[in-house]
Amino acid sequence: MSYSVAAIVPMRHSSERVPGKNYRDFAGKPLFHRIIDTLLECPSITQVVIDTDSPTVIEQAEIYYPSVTILERPQHLRDGSIPMNNVLLNTCEQVPADFYLQTHSTNPLLSAETVEKGVKQFLNQYPVYDTLFGVTRMQTRLWDPLARAINHNSNILLRTQDLPPVYMENSCMYIFKKETLLQKGNRIGDRPFMYEIAEIEAQDIDVELNFKVAEFLFTELYPEMAL
């Protein structure tokens, strides 16, 4: 069965910790161009949608990405404290699709190959799994605030590579249906598929140092794409 998949990239104009990061130059292109280029390379994605309050993003998207759907975020959803689920529901109401894939402009190292593989794996296994979210494998000794071991026996010093893995939600990629978002108020359903993404691709830009590290890694990983 063939499914429609709309990829959503939400972006705000302002950013407190990295000013103007969504449209700041990143290895020769504005940052948000990187993830849009990635999504447009994925055959399983039937529509790419930008949700934003940024006149800069809107202007650039209209020029460079005429095939991308641009939704100007309504005033009541523009405050930084508004839950992302509210923003996504507004987008889902305006863009019909069987499934929605949500990612961020701040994941510029995420490759088209990784995204496409994740979409295909999920769709091939649906409805065994009802949603997908990206994770990063961690094999390190974790402790809670009371200094209690979480994922290891402190009396048995195993090598970290021999520890049972735990997985961190990395926010790189979510796939869900509108109904899940409505019923659960969450992008993650009752039977989620945890999709492992390599740590180097899962770089997220949250502070200035992240931006510099991600840009360096991008030029090393994709030298042909750096301008």
Buried (B, 14 or more C-beta within 10 A) or exposed (E): EEBBBBBBBBBBBEBEEBEBBBBBEBBEBBBBBBBBBBBBEBEBBBBBBBBBBBEBBBEBBEEEBEEBBBBBBEEEBBEEEBEBBEBBBBBBEEBEBBBBBBBBBBBBBBBBEBBBBBBEBBBEEBEEBBBBBBBBBBBEEEEEEEEEEEBBEEEEEEEEEEBEEBBEEBBBBBBBBBEBBEEBEBBBBEEBBBBBBEEEBBBBBEEEEBBEEBBEBBBEBBEEEBE
